[in-house]
Amino acid sequence: MPALPFLSVDPALLASAMSFLFVFAIVFALLSYSKMFVQKDEKGEPKGKEPRGTYLILALIFGAVAASYEPVTTLLQSVIPPFAIFLVGVFFLVFIRDIFRRKKPSEEADPLRTLVVLAIFLIVLWAFWNEISAITGISGLISPENAFYLIAIIIIVLIFWIVSRAEAKRD
């Protein structure tokens, strides 16, 4: 089978490209989330348009600097895998926070939505149980099978608790 030219990528180029993309994405996301350059009114609320072009230029500059400086590229190669896992956890927590946030203070939380999010969280916890137990040092205490049964019991108890709460409110 002939070699495909686009599959033979120089490892140094790949490391620089990954460093650029990682730093670019982090800087752009942080600037967009913080709304640092958005004008604010007297109450501190954002008013006006968000300067996405400014965010893009700043993220490009930070990404280019990170990709062109070899010690940063080497550092990012060792830091990206655990940091990516951390970022997935942070995004998951932000996602959960946004799900549980009520639009109005008088509005009640939806118990079904709460149950679904908690069930997904517990299933993800079980899926990564071997890694979590190895990191925390509890690998000998709870086996993956026992962790699965414990998580299943917790989900079943949550279902009964939410159903009983919903019935109590209906009465």
N, C-alpha and C positions, 0 to 999 in steps of 0.2 A: 504494500500500500504506500503510495507516495506521501511524503511529508507535506503537511499544509503549512505554508509560510506564516500564516497569522497565528498558528499555535506555538511557534517557537519564539517566545517573548523573552527578552533579556531580563533576568531576575532583578537587576538593579533598577531597570526601568519600571518593572512591576512594583517594586517596593516604593519607588518615588510616586508612582501613580496612586497607589493605595494610601500613602501618607497624604497626598494632596486631597484625595476624595474624602478621607476621614476628617481632616482638619477643616476642609471647606464645609462639609455637612454639619459639623459641630458648631462652627462659628455662625453659619447662616441660621441654623435652628435657634441658637441662643439669642442672636440679634432679633429674630422674628418673634420669639417668645417674650423677650424683655421689652420690646417696643421702645428701645432706648432713644431713638431719634424721631419719635412721633411727638408732635406738639400736644400739650396737655392744657385743659381748661383750669379754672380756679379750683375745682374739686380734685384735680389730678387724673381725671378721666381723659383717655385719648380723644383728640379731635383732629380731623383732617385725615389725609391719606397716609398710608404707611410707605416710607421711602425704600421700597424693595431694591431699587437700583443701587442705593447706598449700601444696603446689606450685601448685595451681590459683589460689589467692588471690594468691600472689606474682606469678605470671605475668600475671594480670589487672591487677594494679596497675602492673607495669612496662609492659605493653602500653598501658594507658590513658594513662600519662604520656607515652609515646612518641608516641601518636596525638594528644594534645592540645597538644604543644609543636611549633610550626611549624618551627623550625630542625632538629629531629630528623627530622621528616617529610620535609623537603627533602633532608637528608643521606641518609636511607634510600632515597629514590627514586633517587639516583645510585649508591648502594652495593649495593642488592639484587641487580641482575643479576650482577655478578662474584662477589659473595659467595654467591649461590645456586649458581653453578657450582662454587665452592670447596667448599660443603657437600655437593653431590652427590659430589664426589671423596672427601671425608672419609667419608661414609656408605658409599661403595663400598669404601674401605680397611678400615673397621670390619667390613663384611660379609665381605670376604676373610679378615680376621684370624679371625673367628668360624668360617669354614669350615675353615681350616687348624688351628684349635685342637683338640688331642686331648683327649678326655674323660679318659683315663688316660695317665700318662707311658709306660707299657709298650705302649700301642696304637700301631700304625704308621699313617702317613698313607695315605689312599686315593689311588693314582696317577691313577685316572680322574677323581676330583673335582678334583685339582690340574690336570689337563689341561683340563678343562672351564672352570674359572675362568680359567686363563691364556689360553685361546682367546677367551673372552668379553672379557677385558681387552684383548687385542690387536685384536679386531674393533672395540671401542669406540674404541681408539686410532686405528685406520684411519678410522673414521667421522668423527672430529673432527680428522683430520690437517690440513686446511686452516687451521683455527683455531689448532691447536697450533703449526704451522710459522710462522704469522704472528706469534704471540705470542713465540715463541722466536727468531725471526729466521732460521730455516733454510729459508724457503720456496723459495729458489732452489737449494738443495742437493739435495733429494729431492722428486721430484714425487709426487702422490698415487698414480699407477699404480705407480711403483717402491716406494713405501711399502707398497702392498697386496701386491706380490710378495714383498717382504722379510718382511712379517708372515706370509704364507702359508708361506714357507720355514721360518720359525721354528716355526710350528705343526706342520708336517710333521716337523721334526727332533725336536720335543718328543714327538710320537707315537712315533717310533722309539725314542727314549731311554727313555720310560716302558715300552714293550713289552719292550725288552731288559732293563731292570731287573727287571720282573716275572718274566720267564723265568729270569733268573739267580737270583732268590730261590726259585723253584720247584725248581731243581736241587739 
